[in-house]
Amino acid sequence: MVVISDGIYENNGPVEGVRYPSPEHMSGWWLTTELYNGDIKTLKNSSFQVHIRVATRFLNIYGLTVWLSISAWWGQ
């Protein structure tokens, strides 16, 4: 799971990414844009797999570019 604020999937400006220690079912990543108002009740959970499919611009943040390229090649 990834915690996201409004604007992540809409490409609304710069994104701040922070990784916190978290339970096993969470990745620890919190991604916010300038639309985040500081109220954690406005944040949403997104599954990591869905998040990566929808927001491929974050692959470099997670260090997955090379891994996904190799996985895609291996699967062919």
PLY file of the C-alpha trace (Angstrom):
ply
format ascii 1.0
element vertex 76
property float x
property float y
property float z
element edge 75
property int vertex1
property int vertex2
end_header
0.00 0.00 0.00
1.05 3.56 -0.78
-0.42 6.64 0.92
-1.26 9.39 -1.58
-2.74 12.86 -1.52
-4.99 14.56 -4.05
-3.16 15.46 -7.24
-0.87 12.42 -7.45
-2.63 10.80 -10.40
-3.57 14.12 -12.00
0.08 15.26 -12.35
-0.53 18.38 -10.26
2.94 19.80 -9.80
5.88 18.48 -7.83
5.55 15.46 -5.57
7.14 14.98 -2.17
7.89 11.36 -1.32
8.74 10.19 2.18
9.22 6.61 3.34
8.28 5.80 6.91
8.73 2.59 8.92
5.40 0.78 8.60
3.61 -2.55 9.04
4.31 -5.36 6.57
1.17 -4.73 4.51
2.31 -1.15 3.78
5.26 -0.01 1.65
5.90 2.99 3.90
5.71 5.46 1.00
3.70 8.65 1.50
3.39 10.79 -1.63
1.92 14.29 -1.46
1.46 17.23 -3.80
0.86 20.92 -3.12
-2.84 20.05 -2.82
-2.21 18.23 0.49
-3.71 20.35 3.26
-1.93 18.71 6.20
-4.99 16.72 7.30
-4.13 13.00 7.23
-7.84 12.20 6.96
-7.71 13.47 3.36
-5.01 10.97 2.36
-5.90 7.77 0.49
-4.41 4.28 0.37
-3.55 2.83 -3.02
-2.28 -0.67 -3.70
1.32 -0.53 -4.86
0.58 -2.50 -8.04
-2.29 -0.20 -9.09
-0.26 2.86 -8.15
2.66 1.85 -10.38
0.37 1.06 -13.34
-1.42 4.41 -13.07
1.53 6.61 -12.11
4.55 5.29 -14.01
6.37 8.60 -13.43
7.22 7.29 -9.94
9.24 4.28 -11.10
12.53 6.11 -10.54
11.51 7.12 -7.02
11.03 3.48 -6.13
14.15 2.35 -8.03
12.08 -0.01 -10.19
12.98 1.10 -13.70
15.73 -1.48 -14.24
13.84 -4.25 -12.42
10.68 -3.72 -14.48
12.68 -3.61 -17.70
14.36 -6.92 -16.87
11.04 -8.44 -15.78
9.37 -7.37 -19.03
12.24 -8.81 -21.09
12.30 -12.08 -19.11
8.54 -12.53 -19.53
8.72 -12.32 -23.32
0 1
1 2
2 3
3 4
4 5
5 6
6 7
7 8
8 9
9 10
10 11
11 12
12 13
13 14
14 15
15 16
16 17
17 18
18 19
19 20
20 21
21 22
22 23
23 24
24 25
25 26
26 27
27 28
28 29
29 30
30 31
31 32
32 33
33 34
34 35
35 36
36 37
37 38
38 39
39 40
40 41
41 42
42 43
43 44
44 45
45 46
46 47
47 48
48 49
49 50
50 51
51 52
52 53
53 54
54 55
55 56
56 57
57 58
58 59
59 60
60 61
61 62
62 63
63 64
64 65
65 66
66 67
67 68
68 69
69 70
70 71
71 72
72 73
73 74
74 75
